[in-house]
């Protein structure tokens, strides 16, 4: 891909994470993009994406809240799109710091 795009003179930037996200993080990120805690959607599926729509309508969760992978033909499209959404719109985990401020993984935010 790099060689092909370079040969065409197309500018690009590789965005390859050091590791894949945890499954729970990917699922939470995708679900939040579909509809956040305030009920606002941040992501829409184009009607032509038939496999993705079928996945999202048909997939179920297991007892741990993770994707049930018993049906072999399901989950490939939604897994792939979940990785893309996680890369483009990650959820930032927030923790309360020892001094009472909120730490978002990038630095302290005062409240």
N, C-alpha and C positions, 0 to 999 in steps of 0.2 A: 504494500500500500504506500509506504514511504517513497519507494523508488518511482512508482507510477505517478503519484501526485507531484513529486519533484520534477519529473520529466515533463509534466504539463505546465509547470510553473505556478502551481496552485499553492498558495501559502497555507500552512497547517501547523498545528501544535499537538503533539502526542500528550494525552492525559491518561497515563497508566498508573493506577495506584500501586503502592508497594504490596498490598494484600487486599483480598476481597473483604467486604464488610461482613460482620457477623450476620447470619440469616435473620435474626430478630431485628437488627438495625435496618437491614434492607427492606423488610416487610413494613416496619414502622414508618420508614421514610416514604415508601410508596403510598401507604394508606394516608399519611398526612398530606401528601401532594394531591391525592384524589379529593380529600375533604379534611381540612384542618380542624382543630378543636372548636373554632368559632363557626364551623359549618361552611367555610368558604373553600371552593375548589381552586386549586393552583395548577391543575393538569387536566387535560381533556384527551380522550382517545378518539382518533379520527374514525368515522364509520367504516372506512375501507380496511381497517386493521382487524379483520375477521378472526384470526387466530388469537390475538390478544384479547379481544372482546369475549370469545368463547372461554378462554382461560379464566378471565376475571369473573365471569358469570358462573362458571362450573366448579372452580377450586373450592375446597373445604379445608378447614384446619384440623390438626390432630389434637390430642389431649393436652399438648404443651403449647398450643396456639401457633404452631408452625404449619407450613404447607403440607397437606397430606399428599404424598407422592405415589399412592397406590395405582392411580390411573396413568399409565406410561405416556399416553399421547398428550396429557395436560402438563402445564407448568413451564414448558420451555420458553414460550413467548413472554409470559409474565416474569419469569426469572431474568431474562435478558433485559427487558424494559425496566425491571426493578434495579438492576445494576446501573443502567443509564441514569435513571432518576436519582439514585443515591449519589452518583458522581456530580450531577448538575445541581442538585438541591438537597444537600445533606441536612439532617436534623442535628442541631448542635446540642449535645448533652449539657445540662446545667447542674451545677452543684453549689451548695452554700459553703463558702470558705470559712476558715477558723475565725477570721476577724469580722464575720457577719456579712461580708460582701458576697456577691455572686460571681463564681468562676465559670466561664463558658468554654474553657479549653484554649482560648486565644489570649486570655488576659483577664484581669479583674475588672468587674463592672460594679461600680458603687450604687447602692440603693438608698 
